[in-house]
Amino acid sequence: MNPQVNPLVSVCMITYNHEEYIQKAIEGVLMQQFNSHFELVIGEDCSTDPTRVICERFAQQHINILRLLPSERNLGMMPNFIRTLQACKGKYIALCEGDDYWTDPLKLQKQVDFLEANPEYVFTFHDCMILNQKTGQQRIRIGDKSIDTRIDLISLIIQKNISTASLVFRNVLDFNALPGWFMKIRNGDYGLCVLLAERGTGHYIPEPMSVYRVHDGGVWSGSGYESVYRADSEFYGYLSSYFTDQNVKQAIKAKMQYVNFNYGINKIRHGQVLSGLYLAGKNLRFYGDYRLRTKPRKIASALKTWLQN
C-alpha cells in the first residue's frame, strides 16, 4: 500500500492481554481478499502479557498494512478505543477486537460493496458465531430469528443485535468531539452504533462472517449478570438524557423496562427470589412494540431453576 494514499478501509482493533487470541484476530484481517487498499490499526493498551510482542512481529512483517499504536501505560478500554478510532484514515471503518476474529475472506468486500452502492446507508453488520472458549461449543447468534434488516435508531435501541466484529461503517463521526457520556460507558461499540444510527440507517447481512469468543477475560462474557445490568442501566440513562425526540425517549424507556424484567428473572435464578419477583412483576409488559413484550412464563421457569439448584 502506498503510505501517501489513504486506505478505503481502516480496520480498528483494540487489544489488551489477548496473548491467546490476537494472532487469529490479526490473521483474519490479513486474509481479506479486497480490491482496494485497507489498513489495520491496532491500539495495544500496555498488556502485561506478550500481546504487544505478537503485534510488533506482525507489524514488522506487514509494514504496508499494519499500524501499531502502543501505549506506555494502560489507558483503559474506552480511551484506547477512541484514540484508535481517531487514527483511522479510511473512508470506512471496520471493527474487530483482539479476542474475536473474522472467518470470511470476502467479508470486507461484501460490506464495502453494499455501502458503495447504497450511499443512504451509514453502516452494515452481519451474523456471527459465538464460541465458548472453555467447551469449544459454537452457536449462531441470530440464525433464523426474525430481526430488522434495515436498522434505524429506534430499531437499534430495541433490538441490540450488532456484534462488534461484524460492524463496518462510514467514517462520518468526529472522534474528537464525542458526547461526554461516550467516555463513561462500557459498551462502546453499542454507543458507537447509536451515534451512527443518528446519521442514517444500517443494513443487516444474514451471513456469519466472524466469531465472538466467550471467555473469562472478556469485557462482557467474563462479567456477572449484576455487572451487565448496571452497565445497561447506566447506558440507557445516558441515552434518555441525550435524546430529546419523544419517540426515541419512549423506545429507551420501554427497553429499560424490558432490561429490568430480565434482571428480575436473573435475580430469581440466583436465589434473590423476593426482590426478583418484585422486579419482574413490576416490569411485565404486554403492550406496545412486540419485540419488547415480556413473557410471564419466564418467571415460572426461573423459579423452577432456583428450586432445582
Disulfide bonds with the S-S distance in Angstrom:
none
